[in-house]
Amino acid sequence: NACCQYNDNVLSNPWAALAKCQRYDFVELCCSPDSILSEEATKCGAKVMRINLDNGFDLYKPDAIKRAGQWILTHRPREAWFSLPCHWWSSAINGCIGNPVTWAKVLKGRRKERTMIRGAAKLIKILVTIDSDVFWEWPLRA
């Protein structure tokens, strides 16, 4: 693709030059519909996609993981950022160990979140095979 090759404009505005290419620059997964990270990347001229519930990707469901994987293979994003839910893994929740009823609720929540974590692992494998850079956020001591 000629727009991806070197020219003088690439050095002056690299994000704008990348935006002209067919390949996406950035995909953010499991994020809010108005995530600041995607918004800022878009302001810089990056070609951005949010894969989240608002865009029809319920990443708790195998079909949505499959569709997200197909999107990734089609659009080959250069970078990916995962914002997986972490409520049930936080240090505040870990303090609930002493209460059996509450702890049962925690374990149920963690089982549900593991579904999304397994799906994210599948997507990360796909991203790595297409040479995307993968990043994620996770709270300390979770």
C-alpha positions in Angstrom: 0.0 0.0 0.0 1.6 3.2 -1.2 0.2 5.3 1.7 2.2 3.2 4.2 5.5 3.8 2.5 7.9 6.5 3.5 7.3 10.1 2.4 8.0 13.5 3.9 4.5 13.8 5.4 5.0 10.7 7.5 7.6 12.4 9.6 5.5 15.5 10.2 2.3 13.7 11.1 2.8 10.0 11.5 -0.7 9.3 12.9 -2.4 11.0 10.0 -0.3 9.0 7.6 -1.2 5.7 9.3 -4.9 6.6 9.3 -4.8 6.5 5.5 -3.8 2.8 5.4 -6.4 0.0 5.4 -5.0 -1.6 8.6 -6.3 -0.3 11.9 -3.8 1.3 14.2 -5.5 0.6 17.5 -8.2 -1.6 19.0 -9.5 -1.3 22.5 -11.3 -4.3 24.0 -13.7 -4.5 26.9 -13.7 -0.7 27.2 -16.4 1.8 27.9 -18.2 3.3 24.9 -16.5 6.7 25.5 -13.0 5.5 26.7 -10.5 8.3 26.8 -7.7 6.1 25.4 -9.5 5.5 22.1 -10.7 9.1 22.0 -7.2 10.5 22.3 -5.8 8.1 19.7 -8.6 9.2 17.3 -7.7 12.9 18.0 -4.1 12.0 17.0 -5.4 10.7 13.7 -5.2 7.0 14.5 -7.7 4.5 12.9 -9.4 3.1 16.1 -12.0 0.5 16.9 -13.6 -0.3 20.2 -14.7 -3.9 20.7 -17.2 -3.7 23.5 -20.8 -4.4 24.4 -22.0 -1.1 22.8 -20.5 -2.2 19.4 -22.3 -5.6 19.6 -19.5 -7.6 21.2 -20.6 -9.3 24.4 -17.3 -10.8 25.2 -18.8 -13.2 27.8 -20.3 -15.1 24.8 -18.3 -17.5 22.5 -19.9 -16.1 19.4 -18.8 -12.6 20.2 -15.2 -13.8 20.8 -15.3 -15.5 17.4 -16.6 -12.4 15.7 -13.9 -10.3 17.5 -11.3 -12.7 16.3 -12.6 -12.4 12.7 -12.5 -8.6 13.0 -8.9 -8.8 14.2 -7.8 -11.0 11.4 -9.5 -8.8 8.8 -8.3 -5.4 10.1 -5.0 -6.5 11.7 -4.7 -3.7 14.3 -1.1 -2.6 15.1 -1.8 -2.3 18.8 -4.5 -3.7 21.2 -5.4 -2.6 24.7 -7.5 -4.8 27.0 -9.5 -3.3 29.8 -10.9 -6.5 31.3 -13.4 -6.2 34.2 -11.5 -6.7 37.5 -14.1 -6.0 40.2 -14.1 -9.6 41.5 -10.3 -9.7 41.7 -9.6 -6.4 43.5 -7.9 -6.2 46.9 -11.1 -4.8 48.4 -13.0 -7.9 47.4 -10.2 -10.1 48.7 -11.1 -8.8 52.2 -14.5 -10.7 52.0 -12.9 -14.0 52.8 -14.2 -14.1 56.3 -17.9 -14.0 55.3 -19.0 -17.3 53.7 -22.1 -15.9 52.0 -20.2 -13.0 50.6 -17.3 -15.2 49.6 -19.7 -17.5 47.7 -20.9 -14.4 45.7 -17.2 -13.5 45.0 -16.5 -17.0 43.7 -19.5 -16.9 41.5 -18.4 -13.5 40.1 -14.9 -14.8 39.5 -16.2 -17.8 37.6 -18.1 -15.5 35.3 -15.1 -13.2 34.8 -12.9 -16.2 33.9 -15.1 -16.7 30.9 -14.1 -13.3 29.6 -10.4 -13.9 30.5 -10.4 -17.1 28.5 -11.9 -15.3 25.6 -9.4 -12.5 25.9 -6.6 -15.1 25.9 -7.9 -16.5 22.6 -7.9 -12.9 21.1 -4.4 -12.2 22.4 -3.1 -15.4 20.7 -4.6 -14.1 17.4 -3.2 -10.6 17.9 0.3 -12.0 18.6 0.2 -14.2 15.4 -0.4 -11.0 13.3 2.4 -9.1 15.1 0.2 -6.7 17.0 1.5 -5.2 20.2 -0.8 -6.2 23.1 -1.3 -4.2 26.3 -3.7 -4.5 29.2 -4.5 -3.0 32.5 -5.0 -4.9 35.7 -5.1 -3.6 39.3 -2.2 -4.1 41.7 -2.6 -7.2 43.9 -5.7 -8.5 42.0 
